[in-house]
Amino acid sequence: MNSKFESFGEKNFGNAKLGDARRTRRLVKTADLMCRRPGGTLPQKLHNPKDLRAFYRLMNREEVTHEAILASHREATWEKIEQTKGPVLVLHDATELDFTTHRSLKDDLGQIGNGNQRGYIAQNSLAVHPKTRQVLGLCNQVLHHRATVPDNETIAQKRQRESRESLLWLRGVDPLTQSKKLIDVCDQGADTFEFLEHEVNSGRRFVIRAAYDRGIVIGHDDMSRGQSSHLRTYASELPEEGHWSLSVTSKVSMKSPKKKGKIKKVTRVKREANMAVSFAAVQIKPPRKKNGNHGNAPLKAWVIRVWEVNPPKGQERLEWFLLTNEPVLSFEDAYRVVGWYECRWIIEVYQPDCTSSARLYQLAA
């Protein structure tokens, strides 16, 4: 029995509901043509002028929206997730789409970059197999433009404003199912008590890099019997539970000071880093001042500290503090969770490509 070969466009956009089968066929063909020439401008991607004009006509249809294009790809992604044995990571992160020169989008865009550019913030949720690190596709993509906010906005007003960017993490995970098979993996931007509370109650597992030295109670016992401390302070005092070697690539980055001062150039040298790990059960206390909408109950989680032992002279120590609801009772447990977080770099690599569903619609405007 011969199975029909499906192209990338057919697999991901063949089920798009655009009001006319011809539009869906055109979308499929356009996606396949763009796969042949993924780089460059639209005229370079769609070398034949007829294909380019057809694409512009397609994008000018009211039925052809970002959600309509994304829905078909998202359906294909869920099929892959269901067929995958074992857990699936969902990596969450945002990237900027610069449409400064697109005057027709003027009223739809917000401030990006250093403030001189206009565009969207695209919050992507990318499904990845944790062992093979194969990308399965987008579970969600949210297009957001920064709203103009009055200078005298109060904390209470900000908390109720639906356009605040901290809500992008909640909007990103909104279509995900309540399943332990899915593991949300996020960087420091997701470290809000509002999002942490949502994840604890989501029915999924999560790994979030901690950004703050939050108030905690040590252990998962009754709060009244636990000792209070702070997350990073307590984790830094925990004994080493094991170590391994990590290959670190060279990197040059610009680091901004926490308060005032000049941006500093930081050079990381290539090396084999000796990494250590420690872990403990904690309860995260709610903040005294609410920046988001959440309850007042503490959140049970595990903190994992990962750090470089004896970094080379002149080199900044590698160190991460991770929060997870995956029980961490041994070195093997901690190493597995750290491995999930190490997959987060994949979305950094795929960010320019996984925004294709947004670009298919927005670049034509």
C-alpha atoms as a printed R data frame, in Angstrom:
    type eleno elety resid chain resno       x      y       z
1   ATOM     1    CA   MET     A     1   0.000  0.000   0.000
2   ATOM     2    CA   ASN     A     2   1.550  3.276  -1.111
3   ATOM     3    CA   SER     A     3   1.158  6.164   1.355
4   ATOM     4    CA   LYS     A     4   0.700  9.614  -0.109
5   ATOM     5    CA   PHE     A     5   3.724 11.843   0.392
6   ATOM     6    CA   GLU     A     6   2.767 15.110   2.053
7   ATOM     7    CA   SER     A     7   4.876 18.211   1.662
8   ATOM     8    CA   PHE     A     8   5.600 20.603   4.537
9   ATOM     9    CA   GLY     A     9   2.828 22.894   3.345
10  ATOM    10    CA   GLU     A    10   0.281 20.076   3.122
11  ATOM    11    CA   LYS     A    11   1.132 18.708   6.570
12  ATOM    12    CA   ASN     A    12   0.964 22.048   8.312
13  ATOM    13    CA   PHE     A    13  -1.523 24.142   6.347
14  ATOM    14    CA   GLY     A    14  -3.566 21.631   4.345
15  ATOM    15    CA   ASN     A    15  -6.455 21.871   6.824
16  ATOM    16    CA   ALA     A    16  -6.550 25.677   7.016
17  ATOM    17    CA   LYS     A    17 -10.136 26.995   6.951
18  ATOM    18    CA   LEU     A    18  -9.881 30.054   4.691
19  ATOM    19    CA   GLY     A    19 -13.376 30.066   3.202
20  ATOM    20    CA   ASP     A    20 -12.323 28.589  -0.142
21  ATOM    21    CA   ALA     A    21 -10.326 25.468  -1.013
22  ATOM    22    CA   ARG     A    22  -8.357 27.444  -3.603
23  ATOM    23    CA   ARG     A    23  -7.025 29.738  -0.898
24  ATOM    24    CA   THR     A    24  -5.899 26.751   1.134
25  ATOM    25    CA   ARG     A    25  -4.112 25.313  -1.898
26  ATOM    26    CA   ARG     A    26  -2.399 28.644  -2.490
27  ATOM    27    CA   LEU     A    27  -1.303 28.785   1.168
28  ATOM    28    CA   VAL     A    28   0.118 25.258   0.909
29  ATOM    29    CA   LYS     A    29   2.008 26.085  -2.283
30  ATOM    30    CA   THR     A    30   3.351 29.324  -0.801
31  ATOM    31    CA   ALA     A    31   4.611 27.552   2.319
32  ATOM    32    CA   ASP     A    32   6.413 24.957   0.184
33  ATOM    33    CA   LEU     A    33   7.988 27.668  -1.974
34  ATOM    34    CA   MET     A    34   9.183 29.523   1.127
35  ATOM    35    CA   CYS     A    35  10.762 26.306   2.424
36  ATOM    36    CA   ARG     A    36  12.926 26.188  -0.705
37  ATOM    37    CA   ARG     A    37  14.186 29.730  -0.078
38  ATOM    38    CA   PRO     A    38  13.795 30.359   3.683
39  ATOM    39    CA   GLY     A    39  16.002 33.453   3.714
40  ATOM    40    CA   GLY     A    40  15.641 36.867   2.149
41  ATOM    41    CA   THR     A    41  12.718 39.100   1.238
42  ATOM    42    CA   LEU     A    42   9.330 38.017  -0.105
43  ATOM    43    CA   PRO     A    43  10.364 38.598  -3.755
44  ATOM    44    CA   GLN     A    44  13.407 36.411  -3.072
45  ATOM    45    CA   LYS     A    45  11.345 33.704  -1.389
46  ATOM    46    CA   LEU     A    46   8.699 33.755  -4.145
47  ATOM    47    CA   HIS     A    47  10.933 34.076  -7.173
48  ATOM    48    CA   ASN     A    48   8.126 33.820  -9.725
49  ATOM    49    CA   PRO     A    49   6.198 37.163  -9.918
50  ATOM    50    CA   LYS     A    50   2.924 35.252 -10.411
51  ATOM    51    CA   ASP     A    51   3.415 33.452  -7.102
52  ATOM    52    CA   LEU     A    52   4.221 36.702  -5.353
53  ATOM    53    CA   ARG     A    53   1.115 38.467  -6.711
54  ATOM    54    CA   ALA     A    54  -1.035 35.446  -5.799
55  ATOM    55    CA   PHE     A    55   0.348 35.545  -2.277
56  ATOM    56    CA   TYR     A    56  -0.479 39.243  -1.912
57  ATOM    57    CA   ARG     A    57  -4.037 38.584  -3.096
58  ATOM    58    CA   LEU     A    58  -4.358 35.752  -0.596
59  ATOM    59    CA   MET     A    59  -3.181 37.897   2.296
60  ATOM    60    CA   ASN     A    60  -5.633 40.657   1.384
61  ATOM    61    CA   ARG     A    61  -8.594 38.371   2.069
62  ATOM    62    CA   GLU     A    62 -10.425 39.006   5.355
63  ATOM    63    CA   GLU     A    63 -10.750 35.263   5.902
64  ATOM    64    CA   VAL     A    64  -6.971 34.804   5.924
65  ATOM    65    CA   THR     A    65  -6.042 35.685   9.488
66  ATOM    66    CA   HIS     A    66  -3.157 34.797  11.745
67  ATOM    67    CA   GLU     A    67  -5.394 32.498  13.805
68  ATOM    68    CA   ALA     A    68  -6.751 30.726  10.707
69  ATOM    69    CA   ILE     A    69  -3.223 29.999   9.471
70  ATOM    70    CA   LEU     A    70  -1.933 28.993  12.904
71  ATOM    71    CA   ALA     A    71  -4.885 26.685  13.669
72  ATOM    72    CA   SER     A    72  -3.979 24.227  10.916
73  ATOM    73    CA   HIS     A    73  -0.325 24.043  11.967
74  ATOM    74    CA   ARG     A    74  -1.309 23.718  15.619
75  ATOM    75    CA   GLU     A    75  -3.572 20.779  14.726
76  ATOM    76    CA   ALA     A    76  -0.635 19.053  13.007
77  ATOM    77    CA   THR     A    77   1.558 19.698  16.056
78  ATOM    78    CA   TRP     A    78  -0.962 18.118  18.434
79  ATOM    79    CA   GLU     A    79  -1.104 15.019  16.246
80  ATOM    80    CA   LYS     A    80   2.675 14.658  16.602
81  ATOM    81    CA   ILE     A    81   2.460 15.166  20.365
82  ATOM    82    CA   GLU     A    82  -0.196 12.455  20.692
83  ATOM    83    CA   GLN     A    83   1.959 10.058  18.657
84  ATOM    84    CA   THR     A    84   5.048 10.747  20.793
85  ATOM    85    CA   LYS     A    85   5.815  8.272  23.562
86  ATOM    86    CA   GLY     A    86   6.851  9.801  26.854
87  ATOM    87    CA   PRO     A    87   6.961 13.461  27.886
88  ATOM    88    CA   VAL     A    88   7.019 16.445  25.529
89  ATOM    89    CA   LEU     A    89   8.626 19.780  26.361
90  ATOM    90    CA   VAL     A    90   6.782 22.990  25.495
91  ATOM    91    CA   LEU     A    91   9.359 25.777  25.312
92  ATOM    92    CA   HIS     A    92   7.978 29.277  25.829
93  ATOM    93    CA   ASP     A    93   9.691 32.491  24.792
94  ATOM    94    CA   ALA     A    94   9.077 35.783  23.000
95  ATOM    95    CA   THR     A    95  10.723 37.413  20.003
96  ATOM    96    CA   GLU     A    96  10.230 40.735  18.246
97  ATOM    97    CA   LEU     A    97   8.859 41.087  14.707
98  ATOM    98    CA   ASP     A    98  10.007 44.361  13.169
99  ATOM    99    CA   PHE     A    99   7.506 45.914  10.733
100 ATOM   100    CA   THR     A   100   8.664 49.513  11.067
101 ATOM   101    CA   THR     A   101   8.671 50.094   7.304
102 ATOM   102    CA   HIS     A   102   5.200 48.604   6.756
103 ATOM   103    CA   ARG     A   103   3.026 51.707   6.807
104 ATOM   104    CA   SER     A   104  -0.198 49.775   6.269
105 ATOM   105    CA   LEU     A   105   0.278 48.209   9.731
106 ATOM   106    CA   LYS     A   106   0.923 51.526  11.470
107 ATOM   107    CA   ASP     A   107  -2.191 51.429  13.661
108 ATOM   108    CA   ASP     A   108  -1.644 47.798  14.694
109 ATOM   109    CA   LEU     A   109   1.978 48.002  15.845
110 ATOM   110    CA   GLY     A   110   3.626 48.799  19.160
111 ATOM   111    CA   GLN     A   111   7.049 49.902  20.325
112 ATOM   112    CA   ILE     A   112   9.892 47.369  20.067
113 ATOM   113    CA   GLY     A   113  13.677 47.406  20.281
114 ATOM   114    CA   ASN     A   114  15.201 50.631  21.576
115 ATOM   115    CA   GLY     A   115  11.908 52.444  21.083
116 ATOM   116    CA   ASN     A   116  12.532 53.641  17.549
117 ATOM   117    CA   GLN     A   117  11.115 50.526  15.881
118 ATOM   118    CA   ARG     A   118   7.526 49.361  15.565
119 ATOM   119    CA   GLY     A   119   6.260 45.818  15.451
120 ATOM   120    CA   TYR     A   120   4.861 42.862  17.363
121 ATOM   121    CA   ILE     A   121   6.031 40.738  20.245
122 ATOM   122    CA   ALA     A   122   5.450 37.111  19.257
123 ATOM   123    CA   GLN     A   123   5.052 34.759  22.226
124 ATOM   124    CA   ASN     A   124   5.880 31.281  20.941
125 ATOM   125    CA   SER     A   125   5.192 27.883  22.503
126 ATOM   126    CA   LEU     A   126   7.329 25.264  20.765
127 ATOM   127    CA   ALA     A   127   6.866 21.515  21.310
128 ATOM   128    CA   VAL     A   128  10.147 19.543  21.470
129 ATOM   129    CA   HIS     A   129  11.027 15.905  22.151
130 ATOM   130    CA   PRO     A   130  13.324 15.954  25.221
131 ATOM   131    CA   LYS     A   131  15.543 13.019  24.195
132 ATOM   132    CA   THR     A   132  15.929 13.490  20.443
133 ATOM   133    CA   ARG     A   133  15.462 17.281  20.709
134 ATOM   134    CA   GLN     A   134  13.353 17.114  17.559
135 ATOM   135    CA   VAL     A   135  11.001 20.049  17.071
136 ATOM   136    CA   LEU     A   136   7.373 18.911  16.741
137 ATOM   137    CA   GLY     A   137   5.863 22.334  15.993
138 ATOM   138    CA   LEU     A   138   4.107 25.299  17.561
139 ATOM   139    CA   CYS     A   139   1.456 24.671  20.220
140 ATOM   140    CA   ASN     A   140   0.611 28.347  20.245
141 ATOM   141    CA   GLN     A   141   1.711 31.768  19.066
142 ATOM   142    CA   VAL     A   142   0.402 35.058  20.431
143 ATOM   143    CA   LEU     A   143   0.929 38.334  18.565
144 ATOM   144    CA   HIS     A   144   1.078 41.275  20.942
145 ATOM   145    CA   HIS     A   145   1.737 44.974  20.503
146 ATOM   146    CA   ARG     A   146   2.805 47.176  23.383
147 ATOM   147    CA   ALA     A   147   0.112 49.521  24.569
148 ATOM   148    CA   THR     A   148   0.707 53.169  25.384
149 ATOM   149    CA   VAL     A   149   0.600 53.380  29.181
150 ATOM   150    CA   PRO     A   150   0.100 56.601  31.175
151 ATOM   151    CA   ASP     A   151   3.054 57.629  33.348
152 ATOM   152    CA   ASN     A   152   0.878 57.811  36.459
153 ATOM   153    CA   GLU     A   153  -0.519 54.277  36.173
154 ATOM   154    CA   THR     A   154  -0.867 52.698  39.617
155 ATOM   155    CA   ILE     A   155   0.045 49.116  40.518
156 ATOM   156    CA   ALA     A   156  -3.655 48.284  40.866
157 ATOM   157    CA   GLN     A   157  -4.406 49.752  37.426
158 ATOM   158    CA   LYS     A   158  -1.507 47.832  35.868
159 ATOM   159    CA   ARG     A   159  -2.692 44.609  37.497
160 ATOM   160    CA   GLN     A   160  -6.116 44.983  35.855
161 ATOM   161    CA   ARG     A   161  -4.781 46.085  32.454
162 ATOM   162    CA   GLU     A   162  -5.291 43.230  29.978
163 ATOM   163    CA   SER     A   163  -2.472 44.446  27.740
164 ATOM   164    CA   ARG     A   164   0.339 43.993  30.298
165 ATOM   165    CA   GLU     A   165   3.116 41.818  28.912
166 ATOM   166    CA   SER     A   166   3.332 39.522  31.939
167 ATOM   167    CA   LEU     A   167   0.005 38.034  30.801
168 ATOM   168    CA   LEU     A   168   1.666 36.715  27.627
169 ATOM   169    CA   TRP     A   169   2.919 33.702  29.594
170 ATOM   170    CA   LEU     A   170  -0.650 32.885  30.623
171 ATOM   171    CA   ARG     A   171  -1.996 33.467  27.128
172 ATOM   172    CA   GLY     A   172   0.762 31.293  25.677
173 ATOM   173    CA   VAL     A   173  -0.175 28.226  27.742
174 ATOM   174    CA   ASP     A   174  -3.929 28.790  27.436
175 ATOM   175    CA   PRO     A   175  -4.592 26.109  24.744
176 ATOM   176    CA   LEU     A   176  -2.436 23.458  26.446
177 ATOM   177    CA   THR     A   177  -4.148 20.436  27.976
178 ATOM   178    CA   GLN     A   178  -4.020 19.413  31.639
179 ATOM   179    CA   SER     A   179  -1.614 16.555  31.112
180 ATOM   180    CA   LYS     A   180   1.562 15.475  32.923
181 ATOM   181    CA   LYS     A   181   2.897 14.525  29.507
182 ATOM   182    CA   LEU     A   182   3.488 18.225  28.805
183 ATOM   183    CA   ILE     A   183   6.340 20.056  30.526
184 ATOM   184    CA   ASP     A   184   6.378 23.856  30.279
185 ATOM   185    CA   VAL     A   185   9.942 25.213  30.124
186 ATOM   186    CA   CYS     A   186  10.474 28.955  30.622
187 ATOM   187    CA   ASP     A   187  13.262 31.416  31.251
188 ATOM   188    CA   GLN     A   188  13.379 34.110  33.959
189 ATOM   189    CA   GLY     A   189  10.694 36.259  32.347
190 ATOM   190    CA   ALA     A   190   8.076 33.739  33.478
191 ATOM   191    CA   ASP     A   191   9.044 34.064  37.140
192 ATOM   192    CA   THR     A   192   5.918 35.855  38.348
193 ATOM   193    CA   PHE     A   193   3.877 34.529  41.248
194 ATOM   194    CA   GLU     A   194   0.785 34.808  39.067
195 ATOM   195    CA   PHE     A   195   2.235 32.452  36.443
196 ATOM   196    CA   LEU     A   196   3.825 30.123  38.998
197 ATOM   197    CA   GLU     A   197   0.444 29.701  40.709
198 ATOM   198    CA   HIS     A   198  -1.185 28.979  37.345
199 ATOM   199    CA   GLU     A   199   1.441 26.336  36.524
200 ATOM   200    CA   VAL     A   200   1.162 24.630  39.915
201 ATOM   201    CA   ASN     A   201  -2.576 24.200  39.252
202 ATOM   202    CA   SER     A   202  -2.297 23.485  35.516
203 ATOM   203    CA   GLY     A   203  -2.096 19.688  35.650
204 ATOM   204    CA   ARG     A   204   1.183 19.913  33.690
205 ATOM   205    CA   ARG     A   205   4.787 19.817  34.823
206 ATOM   206    CA   PHE     A   206   7.039 22.862  34.574
207 ATOM   207    CA   VAL     A   207  10.620 24.099  34.829
208 ATOM   208    CA   ILE     A   208  11.088 27.842  35.279
209 ATOM   209    CA   ARG     A   209  14.367 29.644  35.844
210 ATOM   210    CA   ALA     A   210  14.021 31.742  38.995
211 ATOM   211    CA   ALA     A   211  14.714 35.447  38.648
212 ATOM   212    CA   TYR     A   212  14.065 36.576  42.224
213 ATOM   213    CA   ASP     A   213  15.226 35.745  45.716
214 ATOM   214    CA   ARG     A   214  11.667 35.062  46.828
215 ATOM   215    CA   GLY     A   215  10.535 34.493  50.369
216 ATOM   216    CA   ILE     A   216  10.097 30.776  51.082
217 ATOM   217    CA   VAL     A   217   9.339 28.259  53.792
218 ATOM   218    CA   ILE     A   218  11.731 25.307  53.829
219 ATOM   219    CA   GLY     A   219  10.108 21.925  53.157
220 ATOM   220    CA   HIS     A   220   6.577 20.874  52.271
221 ATOM   221    CA   ASP     A   221   5.341 20.406  55.834
222 ATOM   222    CA   ASP     A   222   2.797 22.637  57.550
223 ATOM   223    CA   MET     A   223   3.751 26.310  57.143
224 ATOM   224    CA   SER     A   224   3.684 26.941  60.885
225 ATOM   225    CA   ARG     A   225   6.391 24.320  61.469
226 ATOM   226    CA   GLY     A   226   8.675 25.370  58.601
227 ATOM   227    CA   GLN     A   227  11.638 27.706  58.779
228 ATOM   228    CA   SER     A   228  11.472 30.874  56.657
229 ATOM   229    CA   SER     A   229  14.276 31.874  54.303
230 ATOM   230    CA   HIS     A   230  14.872 33.238  50.806
231 ATOM   231    CA   LEU     A   231  15.049 31.098  47.677
232 ATOM   232    CA   ARG     A   232  18.501 31.903  46.301
233 ATOM   233    CA   THR     A   233  20.053 32.353  49.740
234 ATOM   234    CA   TYR     A   234  18.789 28.969  50.925
235 ATOM   235    CA   ALA     A   235  19.633 27.137  47.691
236 ATOM   236    CA   SER     A   236  23.188 28.530  47.744
237 ATOM   237    CA   GLU     A   237  23.751 26.913  51.142
238 ATOM   238    CA   LEU     A   238  22.591 23.431  50.094
239 ATOM   239    CA   PRO     A   239  25.242 20.685  49.829
240 ATOM   240    CA   GLU     A   240  26.354 19.355  46.446
241 ATOM   241    CA   GLU     A   241  24.451 16.194  45.435
242 ATOM   242    CA   GLY     A   242  26.433 15.332  42.305
243 ATOM   243    CA   HIS     A   243  28.351 16.794  39.383
244 ATOM   244    CA   TRP     A   244  29.061 16.355  35.661
245 ATOM   245    CA   SER     A   245  31.034 17.961  32.834
246 ATOM   246    CA   LEU     A   246  29.376 20.468  30.510
247 ATOM   247    CA   SER     A   247  30.798 21.638  27.172
248 ATOM   248    CA   VAL     A   248  30.517 25.433  27.096
249 ATOM   249    CA   THR     A   249  30.780 27.317  23.811
250 ATOM   250    CA   SER     A   250  32.462 30.701  23.428
251 ATOM   251    CA   LYS     A   251  30.139 33.703  23.423
252 ATOM   252    CA   VAL     A   252  30.346 37.491  23.372
253 ATOM   253    CA   SER     A   253  27.442 39.412  24.890
254 ATOM   254    CA   MET     A   254  26.625 42.900  26.133
255 ATOM   255    CA   LYS     A   255  25.547 42.973  29.779
256 ATOM   256    CA   SER     A   256  23.510 45.835  31.219
257 ATOM   257    CA   PRO     A   257  24.094 46.872  34.840
258 ATOM   258    CA   LYS     A   258  21.314 46.139  37.335
259 ATOM   259    CA   LYS     A   259  21.001 49.796  38.301
260 ATOM   260    CA   LYS     A   260  23.219 52.472  36.770
261 ATOM   261    CA   GLY     A   261  26.370 52.364  34.707
262 ATOM   262    CA   LYS     A   262  27.660 51.511  31.267
263 ATOM   263    CA   ILE     A   263  26.806 48.394  29.292
264 ATOM   264    CA   LYS     A   264  29.706 45.970  29.630
265 ATOM   265    CA   LYS     A   265  31.060 43.569  27.019
266 ATOM   266    CA   VAL     A   266  31.331 40.049  28.430
267 ATOM   267    CA   THR     A   267  33.380 37.357  26.678
268 ATOM   268    CA   ARG     A   268  32.791 33.726  27.606
269 ATOM   269    CA   VAL     A   269  35.592 31.321  26.699
270 ATOM   270    CA   LYS     A   270  35.078 27.810  25.379
271 ATOM   271    CA   ARG     A   271  35.698 25.222  28.090
272 ATOM   272    CA   GLU     A   272  34.643 22.014  29.815
273 ATOM   273    CA   ALA     A   273  32.836 23.250  32.920
274 ATOM   274    CA   ASN     A   274  32.578 21.149  36.077
275 ATOM   275    CA   MET     A   275  28.900 21.521  37.041
276 ATOM   276    CA   ALA     A   276  27.372 20.706  40.422
277 ATOM   277    CA   VAL     A   277  23.754 20.434  41.537
278 ATOM   278    CA   SER     A   278  21.757 20.704  44.751
279 ATOM   279    CA   PHE     A   279  18.017 20.624  45.433
280 ATOM   280    CA   ALA     A   280  15.331 20.912  48.103
281 ATOM   281    CA   ALA     A   281  11.590 21.106  48.649
282 ATOM   282    CA   VAL     A   282  10.267 24.607  49.343
283 ATOM   283    CA   GLN     A   283   7.060 26.586  49.615
284 ATOM   284    CA   ILE     A   284   7.064 29.910  47.785
285 ATOM   285    CA   LYS     A   285   5.405 32.724  49.691
286 ATOM   286    CA   PRO     A   286   3.097 35.120  47.834
287 ATOM   287    CA   PRO     A   287   4.501 38.671  47.455
288 ATOM   288    CA   ARG     A   288   3.244 41.369  49.791
289 ATOM   289    CA   LYS     A   289   2.457 43.663  46.880
290 ATOM   290    CA   LYS     A   290   0.405 42.016  44.148
291 ATOM   291    CA   ASN     A   291   1.638 42.831  40.647
292 ATOM   292    CA   GLY     A   292  -0.696 40.196  39.168
293 ATOM   293    CA   ASN     A   293  -3.957 38.443  39.950
294 ATOM   294    CA   HIS     A   294  -3.292 35.528  42.282
295 ATOM   295    CA   GLY     A   295  -4.198 34.027  45.616
296 ATOM   296    CA   ASN     A   296  -2.450 34.203  48.978
297 ATOM   297    CA   ALA     A   297  -1.608 30.522  49.478
298 ATOM   298    CA   PRO     A   298   2.062 29.419  49.278
299 ATOM   299    CA   LEU     A   299   3.139 27.241  46.339
300 ATOM   300    CA   LYS     A   300   4.820 23.889  46.872
301 ATOM   301    CA   ALA     A   301   7.755 23.330  44.529
302 ATOM   302    CA   TRP     A   302  11.346 22.125  44.343
303 ATOM   303    CA   VAL     A   303  14.312 24.428  43.834
304 ATOM   304    CA   ILE     A   304  17.357 23.178  41.953
305 ATOM   305    CA   ARG     A   305  20.628 25.065  41.989
306 ATOM   306    CA   VAL     A   306  23.073 24.351  39.151
307 ATOM   307    CA   TRP     A   307  26.487 25.985  39.290
308 ATOM   308    CA   GLU     A   308  30.003 25.826  37.887
309 ATOM   309    CA   VAL     A   309  32.674 24.694  40.339
310 ATOM   310    CA   ASN     A   310  35.913 26.714  40.173
311 ATOM   311    CA   PRO     A   311  35.340 28.664  36.933
312 ATOM   312    CA   PRO     A   312  38.469 29.896  35.088
313 ATOM   313    CA   LYS     A   313  40.014 33.112  36.362
314 ATOM   314    CA   GLY     A   314  38.254 36.144  34.904
315 ATOM   315    CA   GLN     A   315  35.194 34.119  33.850
316 ATOM   316    CA   GLU     A   316  31.721 34.626  35.277
317 ATOM   317    CA   ARG     A   317  30.444 31.540  37.060
318 ATOM   318    CA   LEU     A   318  27.659 29.632  35.289
319 ATOM   319    CA   GLU     A   319  24.712 29.377  37.675
320 ATOM   320    CA   TRP     A   320  20.977 28.726  37.449
321 ATOM   321    CA   PHE     A   321  18.213 28.463  40.023
322 ATOM   322    CA   LEU     A   322  15.324 26.379  38.694
323 ATOM   323    CA   LEU     A   323  11.800 25.949  40.045
324 ATOM   324    CA   THR     A   324   9.797 22.817  39.235
325 ATOM   325    CA   ASN     A   325   6.792 20.810  40.395
326 ATOM   326    CA   GLU     A   326   8.526 17.583  39.336
327 ATOM   327    CA   PRO     A   327   9.474 15.736  42.560
328 ATOM   328    CA   VAL     A   328  13.261 15.954  42.989
329 ATOM   329    CA   LEU     A   329  14.431 13.375  45.520
330 ATOM   330    CA   SER     A   330  17.759 12.263  44.019
331 ATOM   331    CA   PHE     A   331  20.625 13.380  41.805
332 ATOM   332    CA   GLU     A   332  19.037 11.466  38.907
333 ATOM   333    CA   ASP     A   333  15.800 13.442  39.342
334 ATOM   334    CA   ALA     A   334  17.665 16.757  39.427
335 ATOM   335    CA   TYR     A   335  19.828 15.868  36.419
336 ATOM   336    CA   ARG     A   336  16.693 14.960  34.408
337 ATOM   337    CA   VAL     A   337  15.020 18.292  35.184
338 ATOM   338    CA   VAL     A   338  18.211 20.211  34.372
339 ATOM   339    CA   GLY     A   339  18.286 18.346  31.052
340 ATOM   340    CA   TRP     A   340  14.775 19.593  30.289
341 ATOM   341    CA   TYR     A   341  15.859 23.170  30.942
342 ATOM   342    CA   GLU     A   342  18.977 22.733  28.792
343 ATOM   343    CA   CYS     A   343  16.635 22.132  25.837
344 ATOM   344    CA   ARG     A   344  15.362 25.706  26.184
345 ATOM   345    CA   TRP     A   345  18.088 26.993  23.829
346 ATOM   346    CA   ILE     A   346  16.285 25.219  20.975
347 ATOM   347    CA   ILE     A   347  13.608 27.913  20.857
348 ATOM   348    CA   GLU     A   348  16.362 30.544  20.575
349 ATOM   349    CA   VAL     A   349  17.570 28.767  17.434
350 ATOM   350    CA   TYR     A   350  14.076 28.286  16.010
351 ATOM   351    CA   GLN     A   351  12.634 31.711  16.891
352 ATOM   352    CA   PRO     A   352  13.263 33.199  13.400
353 ATOM   353    CA   ASP     A   353  11.639 30.152  11.772
354 ATOM   354    CA   CYS     A   354   8.782 29.334  14.140
355 ATOM   355    CA   THR     A   355   7.283 32.775  13.523
356 ATOM   356    CA   SER     A   356   6.514 31.733   9.941
357 ATOM   357    CA   SER     A   357   2.765 31.511  10.555
358 ATOM   358    CA   ALA     A   358   2.804 35.119  11.717
359 ATOM   359    CA   ARG     A   359   4.986 36.224   8.819
360 ATOM   360    CA   LEU     A   360   2.832 34.472   6.236
361 ATOM   361    CA   TYR     A   361   0.046 36.815   7.220
362 ATOM   362    CA   GLN     A   362   1.798 39.983   8.374
363 ATOM   363    CA   LEU     A   363   4.575 40.359   5.792
364 ATOM   364    CA   ALA     A   364   2.074 40.763   2.974
365 ATOM   365    CA   ALA     A   365   0.363 43.781   4.530
